[in-house]
Amino acid sequence: MPDLGQARRGVLGGVDPSSGTGMLAVLPPLSRLIFRGRISTIGRVAAAFGVEPAMEPCRASVSGERAALWLGPDEWLLLARESEAPDLIEKLTVALAPLSFSLVDVSHRQVGLKVSGEHAALLLSAGCPLDLDRQAFPIGMCTRTLLQKTEIVLWRIAETAFHLEVARSFAPYAWGFLEQAERDL
């Protein structure tokens, strides 16, 4: 069986993630599930996943190493440790069995990047059209947006740190853009 973890770690293809000044990092592989369903299913999702999905638009709920990011009125991105996907899919499927819902494992579709440091918001602002001021984009806020030409999910995880979810095929482009913007700071 191929080593899928190694394939994911090599997503930046020749780019040296340790070459920056510490503002950029590749996050460890995660389980990523896209859940779509009615608001009435959230209690079942919370019981099976262990995190009450955020009910406030563009917010993330976190418990331990798991997070549920609100991406739309009926859509959440569920994040957990890499090894948990099969168990979580089974638990969620059983909990939601009599209801209409969609649950898709997108773990291999995306890669996580972290932008952190005193100038993290300024760095992201080089290619992101959002107002990333702490008042406009507080800790826990998340949304789909653009980083230059790349669609990302942007989540503020701390005062000076952001988690980005980017499609694997666009990860080298996003990384290169962020490296260039970091040099230009």
N, C-alpha and C positions, 0 to 999 in steps of 0.2 A: 504494500500500500504506500502511495507517495506521502511524503512528509508535508502536509498542508501548512503546518506552522512555519516551516522554512520557506515555503512559497510566499506566504504572506509577509514574512520579514523582508524578503527580497523585492518588495513592491516598488521601491524607489530605484531599482535597477541602476547600480553604479554610482548613485548619489551617496555621499558619505554623511549620514545623519549626525555624526559627531563633529562635523567641520564648522558648525556655527559657533556663536558666542554663548550659547546656553539659552537663548530665547526660544529656540525651536527644538522639538523632540518628537520622535515617533512613539506613539503609545503602544503598550503591549496589545497583542490580539485580544479581541473581545467576542462574546456572543452578541449578535445583533439581530433582534427580531422586530419586524414591523407588525404591529397589531392594529387591525381596523375593526371597529365594532361600535355598537350603540352605547350611549352613556349608561344604560341600564346594565351593561355587562361589567362595568368597572369593579364592582364588589367582588365578582368571581375572579377577575384578573388579579386584583390585589391579594386575594387569598392564595392563589396559585403561584404568583410571582414573588410575593413577599414585599412589594412596594405598591402603595396606593398611587396609581397614575395621577398626575397633576390634572386638575379640572380647570385650572386657570390657564387661559391661552398663553402660549409661548413660555411655559414654565417647566422645570424639571423637578421630579420628586426623587429623593435619594435615600437609600437605607443600606448601610454597609457598602458592599461593592456592587450593588445593583442600582440602576437608575431607570426612570421612565420619563421620557421627554415628549411633551405635547407638541405634535407637529401639525395638527389640524383638528377640526371639530370631532372627527371620529378616528384619528390616527395618532399612535404613540410609537416611539422608538424605544424598545426595551433593551437595556445594556446589562450584561452580566459577565462573569469570568468566562473565558474561552471554552472551558470544558463543560459548561452547564447547559449548552444549547439543547442537546437531545432530551435531557431530563425536563427542562423547562417547556419544551414543545409538547411533551407528553402530558405534563401536569396541566398546562393551559388548555390543551385539546380536550382532556377529560372534564375539566371544570366548565368549559364553554360548550360541551357537546350538544346540548339540545337547542342552542341558539345560533343565529347567523353571525358569522365573524370571518375574518381573514387573518391568518398568522403565517408570515413568510420569514424564513431564515435568510438574512442578507449578510451574514458574518463575513463571507468571502468577497462580497461586493465592495465593501468599504474598508478604509483604513483610518485610524485615529491619529491626529496630530495635536500637539500641545504647543501653544504660544504663551509664554509667561515672562514676567519681568516688569519692571517699572514702566516700560514703554510698549507693553503688549498691545494695548488698544490703539496706540498710534501706528504701530507696525501693521495691524490688521486694516486700519483705516486707509492705508495706501491702496487697497484693492477692494474694500468692502463699503457699500453705499450706506450702511446703517450708522446712526449716531451711537457710538460705543462709550459715550460718557457714562460714568457710574450711575447717574440719576436716570438716564434714558435706557440703559441696558444693565440692570443690576445683577448681582450674583444670583444664579439660579435661572436666569432668563435664557431661552433657547429659541432658535428659529431657523428656517431654511432661508438662505440668502446666497449671494454671489461673492466669490473672491476672484476678482478680475473676471475671467471668462468661465470660471468653474463654480457649479452649484455645490454648496456645502451646507451642513447643519452646524451652526455656531452656538456654543453653550458657554456662558461665563461660569466657571467653576470656583473662582476665587476673585478677590479684589483685583489682582494683577495676573490672572491666568484664564485662558480660554481653551476649550476642547473643541476641535474641528473634526467632523466626519466628512470625508471626501471619497468619491468613487476611486477605486484602485487605479483605474486607467488614467485618472487626472491627478493622482498623487504626485508624480514627478513634476508636473507643471506647477501645482500649488506649492510644492516645496521650493522649487526654483524661484518662483515669484516671491515667496516669503524671504528666501535668502537674499535676493537682490534688494528687496525693500529694507531688510535689516542692515545691509551694507550702506544704504542710502540715508539711514536715520541720522 
